[in-house]
Amino acid sequence: MIYGERIRLRAIERRDLPFFVQWLNDPEVYRTLYVRFPLSLEEEEKWFAEVMQTHPAERPLAIEVREESDWKLIGNCRLFKIDWINASAELGIFIGDKSYWNQGYGSEAVFLLCRHAFETLNLHRVYLHVYEFNRRAIRAYEKCGFVLEGRLRQARYSEGKYHDVLILSILRPEWEQRRK
C-alpha cells in the first residue's frame, strides 16, 4: 500500500467493482472521463479480469480515505502505457464519490502516484490527458507540478460541442525540484 497524509492507495479488488459501476454511470463523474456509454457490472468484471493480466505496475489502485477506524473507497488511479525504455507513463484518476470532491484528495492521490512513479518505478516522465473544461482536475495537476505540454484541438465531443484535450506532464527533475 501507498500511504499519504489522509489517503492510501491499495490494489483494487473485485468487491470494489459495484462502486466503480455506480460512479461511472453518474453523468457528473463520467463527463470528465473517456466513458461514453452506460456500464454494466458484467462489463466492469470483464475489464477487471483483463486489467489483472497486465504488469503489476499498470494495475489500478483504489483511493481510500481514513474514516474513524476504517477506510472508505472514493475512487481509483493508475499509471498505464508504461514505456520502460523511455521511462514514461500515462496517469489516470477519478474521484467517484462526489462527497469527496474539492477537498484535495485528488491532488494527494496524484502526488502519491507521482512519488511512486519517480521514486519506486524509476520513471522519468509522467503525462496525462485532461479536457479543457475540467478545471478542478487541471488545478490538482498543476498543484502537483504538471505543466501544459500540448493541446489536441477540438478532440473531444461532449454536450453538443467540441473541446480541446490538454496534455500535461511532469519530469523527474521537476518533481525532485518541487520536493526540495
FITIVEX-63413 format. One record per atom (N, C-alpha, C): atom name; residue in three letters; z, x, y; residue number from 0. Coordinates in steps of 0.1 Angstrom, whole numbers, plus 5000, padded with zeros to 4 digits. Example, Ala and Ser with C-alpha at 12.3 -4.5 7.8 and 13.67 -1.06 7.14 Angstrom:
// FITIVEX-63413
   atome   residu      w      u      v   num
       N      ALA   5078   5132   4943     0
      CA      ALA   5078   5123   4955     0
       C      ALA   5078   5132   4967     0
       N      SER   5071   5128   4978     1
      CA      SER   5071   5137   4989     1
       C      SER   5079   5129   5000     1
END
This chain:
// FITIVEX-63413
   atome   residu      w      u      v   num
       N      MET   5000   5008   4988     0
      CA      MET   5000   5000   5000     0
       C      MET   5000   5009   5012     0
       N      ILE   4995   5003   5023     1
      CA      ILE   4994   5010   5036     1
       C      ILE   5003   5002   5045     1
       N      TYR   5014   5008   5050     2
      CA      TYR   5023   5001   5059     2
       C      TYR   5021   5005   5073     2
       N      GLY   5022   4995   5082     3
      CA      GLY   5023   4997   5096     3
       C      GLY   5036   4992   5101     3
       N      GLU   5037   4990   5114     4
      CA      GLU   5050   4986   5120     4
       C      GLU   5053   4972   5117     4
       N      ARG   5043   4963   5117     5
      CA      ARG   5045   4948   5115     5
       C      ARG   5038   4943   5103     5
       N      ILE   5028   4950   5097     6
      CA      ILE   5020   4945   5087     6
       C      ILE   5019   4956   5076     6
       N      ARG   5013   4951   5065     7
      CA      ARG   5009   4960   5054     7
       C      ARG   4996   4956   5049     7
       N      LEU   4989   4966   5043     8
      CA      LEU   4976   4963   5037     8
       C      LEU   4978   4966   5022     8
       N      ARG   4974   4957   5014     9
      CA      ARG   4975   4958   4999     9
       C      ARG   4962   4954   4993     9
       N      ALA   4961   4957   4980    10
      CA      ALA   4949   4953   4973    10
       C      ALA   4949   4938   4972    10
       N      ILE   4937   4932   4973    11
      CA      ILE   4936   4917   4972    11
       C      ILE   4938   4914   4957    11
       N      GLU   4942   4901   4955    12
      CA      GLU   4944   4896   4942    12
       C      GLU   4938   4883   4940    12
       N      ARG   4935   4878   4928    13
      CA      ARG   4929   4865   4926    13
       C      ARG   4937   4854   4933    13
       N      ARG   4950   4855   4933    14
      CA      ARG   4958   4844   4940    14
       C      ARG   4955   4843   4955    14
       N      ASP   4949   4853   4961    15
      CA      ASP   4945   4852   4975    15
       C      ASP   4933   4844   4978    15
       N      LEU   4925   4842   4968    16
      CA      LEU   4911   4836   4970    16
       C      LEU   4912   4822   4976    16
       N      PRO   4921   4813   4972    17
      CA      PRO   4921   4800   4978    17
       C      PRO   4924   4800   4993    17
       N      PHE   4932   4810   4998    18
      CA      PHE   4934   4812   5012    18
       C      PHE   4921   4816   5019    18
       N      PHE   4914   4826   5013    19
      CA      PHE   4901   4831   5018    19
       C      PHE   4891   4819   5019    19
       N      VAL   4890   4811   5009    20
      CA      VAL   4881   4800   5009    20
       C      VAL   4885   4790   5021    20
       N      GLN   4897   4787   5022    21
      CA      GLN   4902   4778   5032    21
       C      GLN   4898   4783   5046    21
       N      TRP   4901   4796   5048    22
      CA      TRP   4898   4802   5061    22
       C      TRP   4883   4803   5064    22
       N      LEU   4875   4808   5054    23
      CA      LEU   4861   4810   5056    23
       C      LEU   4853   4797   5057    23
       N      ASN   4860   4786   5055    24
      CA      ASN   4853   4773   5057    24
       C      ASN   4858   4766   5070    24
       N      ASP   4866   4773   5078    25
      CA      ASP   4870   4769   5091    25
       C      ASP   4860   4774   5101    25
       N      PRO   4854   4765   5108    26
      CA      PRO   4844   4769   5118    26
       C      PRO   4849   4779   5129    26
       N      GLU   4861   4777   5133    27
      CA      GLU   4866   4787   5143    27
       C      GLU   4867   4801   5137    27
       N      VAL   4870   4802   5124    28
      CA      VAL   4871   4815   5118    28
       C      VAL   4857   4821   5115    28
       N      TYR   4848   4813   5109    29
      CA      TYR   4836   4818   5104    29
       C      TYR   4825   4820   5115    29
       N      ARG   4827   4815   5127    30
      CA      ARG   4817   4816   5137    30
       C      ARG   4816   4831   5141    30
       N      THR   4826   4839   5139    31
      CA      THR   4826   4853   5142    31
       C      THR   4822   4862   5130    31
       N      LEU   4819   4856   5119    32
      CA      LEU   4816   4864   5107    32
       C      LEU   4802   4861   5102    32
       N      TYR   4798   4868   5092    33
      CA      TYR   4784   4866   5086    33
       C      TYR   4783   4854   5078    33
       N      VAL   4794   4847   5075    34
      CA      VAL   4794   4835   5067    34
       C      VAL   4786   4824   5074    34
       N      ARG   4777   4817   5067    35
      CA      ARG   4768   4807   5073    35
       C      ARG   4769   4793   5066    35
       N      PHE   4774   4793   5053    36
      CA      PHE   4774   4781   5046    36
       C      PHE   4787   4778   5040    36
       N      PRO   4790   4765   5037    37
      CA      PRO   4803   4762   5031    37
       C      PRO   4805   4771   5018    37
       N      LEU   4817   4775   5016    38
      CA      LEU   4820   4784   5005    38
       C      LEU   4829   4777   4995    38
       N      SER   4826   4778   4982    39
      CA      SER   4834   4772   4972    39
       C      SER   4843   4782   4966    39
       N      LEU   4854   4778   4959    40
      CA      LEU   4863   4787   4952    40
       C      LEU   4855   4794   4941    40
       N      GLU   4846   4787   4934    41
      CA      GLU   4838   4794   4924    41
       C      GLU   4830   4806   4930    41
       N      GLU   4824   4804   4941    42
      CA      GLU   4816   4814   4948    42
       C      GLU   4825   4826   4951    42
       N      GLU   4837   4823   4956    43
      CA      GLU   4847   4833   4960    43
       C      GLU   4852   4841   4948    43
       N      GLU   4853   4834   4937    44
      CA      GLU   4857   4841   4924    44
       C      GLU   4846   4850   4919    44
       N      LYS   4834   4846   4921    45
      CA      LYS   4822   4854   4917    45
       C      LYS   4822   4867   4926    45
       N      TRP   4824   4865   4939    46
      CA      TRP   4825   4876   4949    46
       C      TRP   4836   4886   4945    46
       N      PHE   4848   4880   4941    47
      CA      PHE   4859   4888   4937    47
       C      PHE   4856   4897   4925    47
       N      ALA   4850   4891   4915    48
      CA      ALA   4846   4898   4903    48
       C      ALA   4836   4910   4906    48
       N      GLU   4827   4907   4915    49
      CA      GLU   4817   4918   4919    49
       C      GLU   4824   4929   4927    49
       N      VAL   4832   4925   4937    50
      CA      VAL   4839   4935   4945    50
       C      VAL   4849   4944   4938    50
       N      MET   4854   4938   4927    51
      CA      MET   4863   4946   4919    51
       C      MET   4856   4957   4911    51
       N      GLN   4843   4956   4910    52
      CA      GLN   4835   4966   4903    52
       C      GLN   4831   4977   4912    52
       N      THR   4834   4976   4925    53
      CA      THR   4830   4987   4935    53
       C      THR   4840   4998   4934    53
       N      HIS   4836   5009   4941    54
      CA      HIS   4845   5020   4942    54
       C      HIS   4859   5015   4948    54
       N      PRO   4870   5020   4944    55
      CA      PRO   4883   5015   4949    55
       C      PRO   4884   5017   4964    55
       N      ALA   4878   5027   4970    56
      CA      ALA   4879   5028   4985    56
       C      ALA   4872   5017   4992    56
       N      GLU   4863   5010   4985    57
      CA      GLU   4855   5000   4992    57
       C      GLU   4860   4985   4989    57
       N      ARG   4871   4984   4982    58
      CA      ARG   4876   4971   4979    58
       C      ARG   4884   4966   4991    58
       N      PRO   4883   4953   4993    59
      CA      PRO   4890   4947   5004    59
       C      PRO   4906   4948   5003    59
       N      LEU   4912   4948   5014    60
      CA      LEU   4927   4949   5014    60
       C      LEU   4932   4937   5021    60
       N      ALA   4942   4931   5015    61
      CA      ALA   4949   4919   5021    61
       C      ALA   4957   4924   5033    61
       N      ILE   4957   4916   5044    62
      CA      ILE   4966   4919   5055    62
       C      ILE   4978   4909   5054    62
       N      GLU   4990   4915   5054    63
      CA      GLU   5002   4907   5053    63
       C      GLU   5012   4910   5064    63
       N      VAL   5019   4900   5068    64
      CA      VAL   5029   4901   5079    64
       C      VAL   5042   4899   5072    64
       N      ARG   5052   4907   5076    65
      CA      ARG   5066   4906   5072    65
       C      ARG   5072   4893   5078    65
       N      GLU   5077   4884   5069    66
      CA      GLU   5084   4872   5073    66
       C      GLU   5097   4871   5066    66
       N      GLU   5107   4874   5073    67
      CA      GLU   5121   4875   5067    67
       C      GLU   5121   4884   5056    67
       N      SER   5123   4880   5043    68
      CA      SER   5124   4889   5032    68
       C      SER   5111   4889   5024    68
       N      ASP   5100   4883   5029    69
      CA      ASP   5088   4882   5021    69
       C      ASP   5076   4886   5030    69
       N      TRP   5065   4887   5024    70
      CA      TRP   5052   4890   5031    70
       C      TRP   5043   4878   5030    70
       N      LYS   5036   4875   5041    71
      CA      LYS   5027   4864   5042    71
       C      LYS   5012   4869   5045    71
       N      LEU   5003   4864   5037    72
      CA      LEU   4989   4868   5038    72
       C      LEU   4983   4861   5050    72
       N      ILE   4976   4869   5059    73
      CA      ILE   4970   4863   5071    73
       C      ILE   4955   4867   5072    73
       N      GLY   4950   4876   5063    74
      CA      GLY   4936   4879   5064    74
       C      GLY   4932   4891   5055    74
       N      ASN   4921   4897   5057    75
      CA      ASN   4917   4908   5049    75
       C      ASN   4908   4918   5057    75
       N      CYS   4907   4930   5053    76
      CA      CYS   4899   4940   5059    76
       C      CYS   4894   4950   5048    76
       N      ARG   4884   4957   5052    77
      CA      ARG   4879   4967   5043    77
       C      ARG   4870   4977   5049    77
       N      LEU   4868   4988   5042    78
      CA      LEU   4858   4998   5045    78
       C      LEU   4847   4996   5035    78
       N      PHE   4834   4996   5039    79
      CA      PHE   4824   4994   5029    79
       C      PHE   4811   5002   5033    79
       N      LYS   4801   5002   5025    80
      CA      LYS   4789   5010   5028    80
       C      LYS   4794   5025   5030    80
       N      ILE   4803   5029   5022    81
      CA      ILE   4808   5043   5024    81
       C      ILE   4797   5053   5020    81
       N      ASP   4793   5062   5029    82
      CA      ASP   4783   5072   5027    82
       C      ASP   4791   5085   5026    82
       N      TRP   4794   5089   5014    83
      CA      TRP   4802   5101   5011    83
       C      TRP   4795   5114   5016    83
       N      ILE   4782   5115   5016    84
      CA      ILE   4775   5127   5021    84
       C      ILE   4777   5128   5036    84
       N      ASN   4775   5117   5043    85
      CA      ASN   4776   5118   5058    85
       C      ASN   4790   5114   5063    85
       N      ALA   4799   5111   5054    86
      CA      ALA   4813   5108   5057    86
       C      ALA   4814   5096   5067    86
       N      SER   4807   5085   5064    87
      CA      SER   4809   5074   5073    87
       C      SER   4810   5061   5065    87
       N      ALA   4816   5051   5072    88
      CA      ALA   4818   5038   5065    88
       C      ALA   4818   5027   5076    88
       N      GLU   4814   5015   5071    89
      CA      GLU   4815   5003   5080    89
       C      GLU   4828   4996   5078    89
       N      LEU   4833   4991   5089    90
      CA      LEU   4846   4984   5088    90
       C      LEU   4844   4969   5090    90
       N      GLY   4851   4961   5083    91
      CA      GLY   4851   4946   5084    91
       C      GLY   4865   4941   5084    91
       N      ILE   4868   4931   5092    92
      CA      ILE   4881   4925   5092    92
       C      ILE   4880   4910   5096    92
       N      PHE   4890   4902   5092    93
      CA      PHE   4892   4889   5098    93
       C      PHE   4906   4885   5096    93
       N      ILE   4912   4879   5106    94
      CA      ILE   4925   4872   5105    94
       C      ILE   4921   4858   5103    94
       N      GLY   4924   4853   5092    95
      CA      GLY   4921   4839   5088    95
       C      GLY   4931   4829   5093    95
       N      ASP   4944   4833   5092    96
      CA      ASP   4954   4823   5096    96
       C      ASP   4955   4823   5112    96
       N      LYS   4950   4813   5118    97
      CA      LYS   4948   4812   5132    97
       C      LYS   4962   4813   5140    97
       N      SER   4973   4810   5133    98
      CA      SER   4986   4810   5140    98
       C      SER   4990   4825   5143    98
       N      TYR   4982   4834   5137    99
      CA      TYR   4985   4848   5140    99
       C      TYR   4975   4855   5149    99
       N      TRP   4966   4847   5155   100
      CA      TRP   4956   4852   5164   100
       C      TRP   4963   4856   5177   100
       N      ASN   4957   4866   5184   101
      CA      ASN   4961   4870   5197   101
       C      ASN   4976   4876   5198   101
       N      GLN   4980   4882   5187   102
      CA      GLN   4993   4888   5186   102
       C      GLN   4993   4903   5182   102
       N      GLY   4981   4909   5182   103
      CA      GLY   4979   4923   5179   103
       C      GLY   4979   4927   5165   103
       N      TYR   4979   4917   5156   104
      CA      TYR   4978   4920   5141   104
       C      TYR   4965   4926   5137   104
       N      GLY   4954   4921   5143   105
      CA      GLY   4941   4926   5141   105
       C      GLY   4940   4941   5145   105
       N      SER   4945   4944   5157   106
      CA      SER   4945   4957   5162   106
       C      SER   4952   4967   5153   106
       N      GLU   4964   4962   5148   107
      CA      GLU   4972   4970   5139   107
       C      GLU   4965   4973   5126   107
       N      ALA   4958   4963   5121   108
      CA      ALA   4951   4964   5108   108
       C      ALA   4939   4974   5110   108
       N      VAL   4932   4973   5121   109
      CA      VAL   4921   4982   5124   109
       C      VAL   4926   4996   5125   109
       N      PHE   4938   4998   5132   110
      CA      PHE   4944   5011   5133   110
       C      PHE   4947   5017   5119   110
       N      LEU   4954   5009   5111   111
      CA      LEU   4958   5014   5098   111
       C      LEU   4945   5017   5089   111
       N      LEU   4935   5009   5090   112
      CA      LEU   4923   5012   5082   112
       C      LEU   4916   5024   5087   112
       N      CYS   4916   5027   5100   113
      CA      CYS   4910   5039   5106   113
       C      CYS   4918   5051   5101   113
       N      ARG   4932   5050   5102   114
      CA      ARG   4940   5061   5097   114
       C      ARG   4937   5064   5083   114
       N      HIS   4936   5054   5075   115
      CA      HIS   4932   5056   5061   115
       C      HIS   4919   5063   5059   115
       N      ALA   4909   5058   5067   116
      CA      ALA   4895   5064   5067   116
       C      ALA   4895   5079   5070   116
       N      PHE   4902   5082   5081   117
      CA      PHE   4902   5096   5085   117
       C      PHE   4912   5105   5078   117
       N      GLU   4923   5101   5076   118
      CA      GLU   4934   5109   5070   118
       C      GLU   4935   5109   5055   118
       N      THR   4930   5099   5049   119
      CA      THR   4931   5098   5034   119
       C      THR   4917   5100   5028   119
       N      LEU   4907   5093   5033   120
      CA      LEU   4894   5094   5027   120
       C      LEU   4885   5105   5033   120
       N      ASN   4890   5112   5043   121
      CA      ASN   4883   5123   5050   121
       C      ASN   4870   5119   5055   121
       N      LEU   4869   5107   5061   122
      CA      LEU   4856   5103   5067   122
       C      LEU   4855   5109   5081   122
       N      HIS   4843   5109   5086   123
      CA      HIS   4840   5115   5100   123
       C      HIS   4837   5104   5110   123
       N      ARG   4832   5092   5105   124
      CA      ARG   4827   5082   5114   124
       C      ARG   4830   5068   5108   124
       N      VAL   4836   5059   5116   125
      CA      VAL   4837   5045   5112   125
       C      VAL   4830   5037   5122   125
       N      TYR   4822   5027   5117   126
      CA      TYR   4814   5019   5126   126
       C      TYR   4816   5004   5122   126
       N      LEU   4811   4995   5131   127
      CA      LEU   4812   4981   5128   127
       C      LEU   4802   4974   5136   127
       N      HIS   4799   4961   5132   128
      CA      HIS   4791   4952   5140   128
       C      HIS   4799   4941   5144   128
       N      VAL   4797   4937   5157   129
      CA      VAL   4805   4926   5162   129
       C      VAL   4796   4918   5172   129
       N      TYR   4798   4904   5171   130
      CA      TYR   4790   4896   5180   130
       C      TYR   4795   4897   5194   130
       N      GLU   4785   4897   5204   131
      CA      GLU   4789   4899   5218   131
       C      GLU   4799   4889   5223   131
       N      PHE   4799   4877   5217   132
      CA      PHE   4808   4866   5222   132
       C      PHE   4822   4868   5216   132
       N      ASN   4824   4877   5207   133
      CA      ASN   4837   4878   5201   133
       C      ASN   4846   4888   5209   133
       N      ARG   4850   4884   5221   134
      CA      ARG   4857   4892   5230   134
       C      ARG   4871   4897   5224   134
       N      ARG   4878   4888   5217   135
      CA      ARG   4891   4891   5211   135
       C      ARG   4889   4904   5202   135
       N      ALA   4879   4903   5193   136
      CA      ALA   4877   4914   5184   136
       C      ALA   4873   4927   5191   136
       N      ILE   4864   4926   5201   137
      CA      ILE   4859   4937   5209   137
       C      ILE   4871   4944   5215   137
       N      ARG   4881   4936   5221   138
      CA      ARG   4893   4942   5227   138
       C      ARG   4901   4950   5217   138
       N      ALA   4902   4944   5205   139
      CA      ALA   4910   4950   5194   139
       C      ALA   4904   4964   5190   139
       N      TYR   4890   4964   5189   140
      CA      TYR   4884   4976   5185   140
       C      TYR   4885   4987   5196   140
       N      GLU   4883   4983   5208   141
      CA      GLU   4884   4992   5219   141
       C      GLU   4898   4998   5221   141
       N      LYS   4908   4990   5218   142
      CA      LYS   4922   4994   5218   142
       C      LYS   4924   5005   5208   142
       N      CYS   4917   5005   5197   143
      CA      CYS   4918   5015   5187   143
       C      CYS   4909   5027   5189   143
       N      GLY   4901   5027   5200   144
      CA      GLY   4893   5038   5203   144
       C      GLY   4878   5037   5200   144
       N      PHE   4874   5026   5195   145
      CA      PHE   4859   5024   5192   145
       C      PHE   4852   5023   5206   145
       N      VAL   4840   5029   5206   146
      CA      VAL   4831   5028   5217   146
       C      VAL   4818   5022   5214   146
       N      LEU   4811   5016   5224   147
      CA      LEU   4798   5010   5222   147
       C      LEU   4788   5021   5219   147
       N      GLU   4781   5019   5208   148
      CA      GLU   4771   5028   5203   148
       C      GLU   4757   5023   5204   148
       N      GLY   4756   5010   5204   149
      CA      GLY   4743   5004   5204   149
       C      GLY   4743   4988   5204   149
       N      ARG   4732   4983   5206   150
      CA      ARG   4731   4968   5207   150
       C      ARG   4719   4964   5199   150
       N      LEU   4720   4954   5190   151
      CA      LEU   4709   4947   5184   151
       C      LEU   4706   4935   5192   151
       N      ARG   4696   4935   5199   152
      CA      ARG   4693   4924   5209   152
       C      ARG   4690   4911   5201   152
       N      GLN   4697   4900   5205   153
      CA      GLN   4694   4887   5200   153
       C      GLN   4693   4887   5185   153
       N      ALA   4702   4894   5178   154
      CA      ALA   4701   4895   5163   154
       C      ALA   4709   4884   5156   154
       N      ARG   4717   4876   5163   155
      CA      ARG   4725   4865   5157   155
       C      ARG   4722   4852   5163   155
       N      TYR   4718   4842   5155   156
      CA      TYR   4715   4829   5160   156
       C      TYR   4728   4821   5156   156
       N      SER   4734   4815   5166   157
      CA      SER   4746   4808   5164   157
       C      SER   4748   4797   5175   157
       N      GLU   4752   4785   5172   158
      CA      GLU   4755   4775   5181   158
       C      GLU   4743   4772   5191   158
       N      GLY   4731   4773   5185   159
      CA      GLY   4719   4769   5193   159
       C      GLY   4713   4780   5202   159
       N      LYS   4718   4792   5201   160
      CA      LYS   4712   4803   5209   160
       C      LYS   4713   4816   5202   160
       N      TYR   4706   4826   5207   161
      CA      TYR   4706   4840   5201   161
       C      TYR   4716   4848   5209   161
       N      HIS   4723   4857   5201   162
      CA      HIS   4733   4865   5207   162
       C      HIS   4731   4880   5203   162
       N      ASP   4735   4889   5211   163
      CA      ASP   4734   4903   5207   163
       C      ASP   4745   4907   5197   163
       N      VAL   4742   4916   5189   164
      CA      VAL   4752   4922   5180   164
       C      VAL   4755   4936   5184   164
       N      LEU   4767   4939   5187   165
      CA      LEU   4771   4952   5192   165
       C      LEU   4775   4961   5181   165
       N      ILE   4771   4974   5182   166
      CA      ILE   4775   4984   5172   166
       C      ILE   4785   4993   5179   166
       N      LEU   4797   4993   5173   167
      CA      LEU   4808   5002   5179   167
       C      LEU   4812   5012   5168   167
       N      SER   4817   5023   5173   168
      CA      SER   4821   5034   5163   168
       C      SER   4832   5042   5169   168
       N      ILE   4838   5049   5160   169
      CA      ILE   4848   5059   5164   169
       C      ILE   4846   5071   5155   169
       N      LEU   4847   5083   5160   170
      CA      LEU   4845   5096   5153   170
       C      LEU   4859   5102   5151   170
       N      ARG   4860   5110   5140   171
      CA      ARG   4873   5116   5137   171
       C      ARG   4878   5124   5149   171
       N      PRO   4871   5132   5156   172
      CA      PRO   4876   5139   5168   172
       C      PRO   4882   5130   5178   172
       N      GLU   4875   5118   5180   173
      CA      GLU   4881   5108   5190   173
       C      GLU   4894   5102   5185   173
       N      TRP   4894   5100   5172   174
      CA      TRP   4906   5095   5166   174
       C      TRP   4918   5105   5167   174
       N      GLU   4915   5117   5164   175
      CA      GLU   4925   5128   5165   175
       C      GLU   4930   5129   5179   175
       N      GLN   4921   5129   5189   176
      CA      GLN   4925   5130   5203   176
       C      GLN   4934   5118   5207   176
       N      ARG   4931   5106   5203   177
      CA      ARG   4940   5095   5206   177
       C      ARG   4953   5096   5199   177
       N      ARG   4954   5102   5188   178
      CA      ARG   4966   5103   5180   178
       C      ARG   4976   5113   5187   178
       N      LYS   4971   5122   5195   179
      CA      LYS   4980   5132   5201   179
       C      LYS   4988   5127   5213   179
END
